[in-house]
């Protein structure tokens, strides 16, 4: 694999086009791609990684589990939302012209294709695992274990099973979301009457039982083999596995809630009873049983998805995490940022001293979250000169050292203010638990602003130094979560710049008090100045292009679906601005359309880590600028969340971001490109060669050099961070 050297400029095909005025007027109707279908194509790219035999076997299993989990959430949130629109009689069309009903139909068609491919990949991986002595076996294939499995059934499973009958005296039972169930057809031997019952597969028990080392059987098959014990005196005629998915999106009327915490807890209880949106069934399930289930769940035939092979492939996480290093990518150990390496191995780094010496840009998971961000908060909690710690928490882990440090700081009498976003989807319950622990320790806990989610990633430390105070700040693109920081690619900025410190102070006053501040010195903050600030930067780039000055925009995002933003980028393209987008998931912008987006290129990178950072780059006539922050270019981020985006002003940090972006734009192993016909194609297929540059491998190699920028001799102009690979 050809590595990209630090500072090396890699040619990008977009640069081959001369800057010129558009040859034709823009169409009267601008093209937009459907958000839901675009997201499904992202999950299709994830599924490709499960199919790609260049990936180690257990990595492929992991990607199959990720695909399954992603699809679950898609139905719980996105499909659920479309169904609600249809049921409400909504006829408003999406930007691509589809009604909610048409979007549902198109999504179903694509999901059916993907589920079929998922089943095919699973069967292939199952055989490949067996070849490596990791087996997923069927009950019928292991008669030598039946006696032992029956005893395990009686000892471990039978006591927690509750069969529920469905007949005139027993209404259709409630079936919780994402739980596996067995539909059991029974016959009364005395009367000959046919009846139906449901047996829930206990979620408290492991899905896979290990019968021999690295040899597993699904627990549902063990239950099915012993159903007679649950229905004494009845004849078991048939049994089939099924799974229900329900609407999991919370609907909180915050302005009417006297206690937001209690309102969230009540909605969490209601989530269990959300409307069913999907029924997954084994292919062998007869039509009569399917009809009984769909009627009982209030579903239609188009809500049923037939699966060949094992239902709920999220269970494969257990297989993916087996201790078989020969079958997975070598685990990556993040390095300590060079400026945070302590001079004495027995003493931790002085983060405050390092920040005073200049801004520190940290890049996770290549660089250690624990040795940088976590160390920053830990040192603040233990430093007697620190007076105040303020932090936003959107998602964190159950054993978070950051939360423990905040608790310790509060107990020591420091002023600790924590904005806990208890509306963070699927993390509400965990965040409520941490909020209460923080409150008990004496921290000031607030839950954000009515009608807005607080999504910004900010921490502020106020420290007494000499006769005055100094503010230290962290602003990042990812959550304060040490577990995801080992898997998600994110940037974070540690700085003591006075204007940024003042801005973050003002931002916390908005979040915790009654301040109505709308403008900031250096930060762009949603929902106040972020959208307008971004659009102004685009218009400035258009002005540079019109004046013949260098003009280019590079955006790295998780998603771009906001229509005014996309329209602005279309204008920029038509004005002669080159636009490069690196978008992990949903993208509603359609590149390469004549007269609209000819100068726009879109790519996506899927691989070992999850690309999560949000980066903006503007050529600005040669005076290049870089920004990082928490916001994607979605209407929810720009209008309905509190987000913070910060300019990166340190020369060395700008260079690191620029070089990272250049690697991603040169990637031909993990990258895909969005074509004008709205299809995604792998870059290696477009360029007709096997992939030679893998973003993740290149950046790991660079991290191992202990900060490649610091180790590289200074280059004239390097501090600005070029946006032009030819520079």
FENJO-V28543 format. One record per run of one state. SS is the DSSP state (alpha for helix, beta for strand, coil for the rest). FROM is the first residue (numbers start at 1). TO is the last residue. If there is no record, write none. Layout:
ss:SS from:FROM to:TO
ss:SS from:FROM to:TO
This chain:
ss:coil from:1 to:12
ss:alpha from:13 to:16
ss:coil from:17 to:31
ss:beta from:32 to:32
ss:coil from:33 to:34
ss:alpha from:35 to:51
ss:coil from:52 to:56
ss:alpha from:57 to:87
ss:coil from:88 to:99
ss:alpha from:100 to:131
ss:coil from:132 to:134
ss:beta from:135 to:136
ss:coil from:137 to:138
ss:alpha from:139 to:141
ss:coil from:142 to:142
ss:alpha from:143 to:160
ss:coil from:161 to:163
ss:beta from:164 to:167
ss:coil from:168 to:169
ss:beta from:170 to:170
ss:coil from:171 to:179
ss:beta from:180 to:188
ss:coil from:189 to:193
ss:beta from:194 to:200
ss:coil from:201 to:207
ss:beta from:208 to:212
ss:coil from:213 to:214
ss:beta from:215 to:218
ss:alpha from:219 to:224
ss:coil from:225 to:226
ss:alpha from:227 to:229
ss:coil from:230 to:233
ss:beta from:234 to:246
ss:coil from:247 to:253
ss:alpha from:254 to:256
ss:coil from:257 to:259
ss:alpha from:260 to:271
ss:coil from:272 to:275
ss:beta from:276 to:282
ss:coil from:283 to:286
ss:alpha from:287 to:297
ss:coil from:298 to:300
ss:alpha from:301 to:303
ss:beta from:304 to:307
ss:coil from:308 to:312
ss:alpha from:313 to:320
ss:coil from:321 to:324
ss:alpha from:325 to:327
ss:coil from:328 to:334
ss:beta from:335 to:335
ss:coil from:336 to:337
ss:alpha from:338 to:340
ss:coil from:341 to:350
ss:alpha from:351 to:356
ss:coil from:357 to:359
ss:beta from:360 to:364
ss:coil from:365 to:366
ss:beta from:367 to:367
ss:coil from:368 to:369
ss:alpha from:370 to:382
ss:coil from:383 to:385
ss:beta from:386 to:393
ss:coil from:394 to:400
ss:alpha from:401 to:411
ss:coil from:412 to:414
ss:beta from:415 to:420
ss:coil from:421 to:427
ss:alpha from:428 to:441
ss:coil from:442 to:443
ss:beta from:444 to:446
ss:coil from:447 to:452
ss:beta from:453 to:454
ss:coil from:455 to:456
ss:beta from:457 to:465
ss:coil from:466 to:467
ss:beta from:468 to:476
ss:coil from:477 to:483
ss:alpha from:484 to:486
ss:coil from:487 to:487
ss:beta from:488 to:495
ss:coil from:496 to:497
ss:alpha from:498 to:512
ss:coil from:513 to:523
ss:beta from:524 to:526
ss:coil from:527 to:529
ss:alpha from:530 to:546
ss:coil from:547 to:551
ss:beta from:552 to:557
ss:coil from:558 to:559
ss:beta from:560 to:560
ss:coil from:561 to:562
ss:alpha from:563 to:574
ss:coil from:575 to:577
ss:beta from:578 to:583
ss:coil from:584 to:586
ss:beta from:587 to:587
ss:coil from:588 to:588
ss:beta from:589 to:589
ss:coil from:590 to:599
ss:beta from:600 to:605
ss:coil from:606 to:609
ss:beta from:610 to:611
ss:coil from:612 to:613
ss:beta from:614 to:618
ss:coil from:619 to:619
ss:alpha from:620 to:622
ss:coil from:623 to:624
ss:beta from:625 to:629
ss:coil from:630 to:632
ss:beta from:633 to:633
ss:coil from:634 to:634
ss:alpha from:635 to:639
ss:coil from:640 to:640
ss:beta from:641 to:648
ss:coil from:649 to:650
ss:alpha from:651 to:666
ss:coil from:667 to:670
ss:beta from:671 to:674
ss:coil from:675 to:679
ss:beta from:680 to:682
ss:alpha from:683 to:687
ss:coil from:688 to:694
ss:alpha from:695 to:704
ss:coil from:705 to:707
ss:alpha from:708 to:711
ss:coil from:712 to:717
ss:alpha from:718 to:720
ss:coil from:721 to:727
